[in-house]
Amino acid sequence: MASINEMELQTLRHLILSNDTLSCKMASYAEQAQTPEIKQYFQKASQTAADAKTKLLTFLK
């Protein structure tokens, strides 16, 4: 695997932290949701953000 430069590393860091924050927020919204449809929507959004974070972390290995 090719090495990444400083700017790419900082971009990855930003994206990873953003997806982590988004996942936590969506999970929190899901806990507060009153209707099952809204709860499911936020749970799916939380999982999608967590999956994106996991995928981005593979670029650091």
PyMOL commands that set and color helices and strands:
alter all, ss='L'
color gray80, all
select helices_A, chain A and resi 6-32+36-60
alter helices_A, ss='H'
color red, helices_A
deselect
rebuild
show_as cartoon
